[in-house]
Amino acid sequence: MKTRISNIVKETRLMDSKSYNDLSPKMKKAIKEIYKSIENEQKDILTKFDGAIEKVTVSYNIKKEDIHKYFDKEVNEQLGV
């Protein structure tokens, strides 16, 4: 069975997390776009993920550090840290 990012998002409800809900509307759109960009990726997901981050930072005029901070918080929240 292949695991896709969309399955992970649905299973762990990342879009219903405190970390996600604390984001501004602009950041929420950017995060959704990142997930959408990589959801069907089966190979080289890290490169695709990095490319998606680069794209949204330019499109939404968001700092790359802010995206990374969100994902750090999200991972810690999902892990219960």
C-alpha positions in Angstrom: 0.0 0.0 0.0 1.4 3.4 -1.0 1.1 6.3 1.4 0.5 9.6 -0.2 0.7 13.0 1.5 -3.1 13.4 1.0 -3.6 10.3 3.0 -1.4 11.6 5.8 -3.2 14.9 5.8 -6.6 13.1 6.1 -5.4 10.6 8.6 -3.7 13.0 11.0 -6.0 15.9 10.3 -3.2 18.4 9.8 -5.6 21.0 8.6 -7.5 20.8 11.9 -4.4 21.2 14.1 -3.8 24.1 16.5 -0.6 24.9 14.6 -2.5 25.3 11.4 -5.5 27.1 12.9 -3.1 29.7 14.4 -1.8 30.7 11.0 -2.9 33.8 9.1 -5.3 33.2 6.1 -2.4 33.9 3.7 -0.2 31.3 5.4 -3.1 28.8 5.4 -3.4 29.2 1.6 0.4 28.8 1.2 0.4 25.6 3.3 -2.5 24.2 1.4 -0.7 24.9 -1.9 2.4 23.1 -0.6 0.4 20.0 0.3 -1.4 20.1 -3.0 1.9 20.3 -4.9 3.3 17.2 -3.3 0.2 15.1 -2.7 0.6 12.7 -5.6 4.4 12.6 -5.5 5.9 9.2 -5.1 9.5 9.8 -5.8 11.9 12.4 -4.6 9.4 14.0 -2.3 12.0 16.2 -0.5 13.0 17.9 -3.8 9.3 18.4 -4.6 8.6 19.7 -1.1 11.5 22.2 -1.3 10.4 23.4 -4.7 6.8 23.9 -3.4 8.1 25.9 -0.5 10.2 28.1 -2.8 7.2 28.6 -5.1 4.8 29.7 -2.3 7.4 32.0 -0.6 7.6 34.0 -3.9 3.8 33.7 -4.7 2.7 34.8 -1.2 5.6 36.9 -0.2 6.3 34.8 2.8 9.6 34.1 4.5 10.9 30.6 4.1 11.8 30.6 7.8 8.1 31.1 8.6 7.1 28.1 6.5 9.8 26.0 8.2 8.7 27.1 11.7 5.1 26.1 10.9 6.2 22.6 9.8 8.4 22.3 12.9 5.4 23.2 15.1 3.1 20.9 13.2 5.4 17.9 13.5 5.9 18.5 17.2 2.2 18.8 17.7 1.5 15.6 15.7 4.2 13.8 17.8 2.8 15.1 21.0 6.1 17.0 21.9 
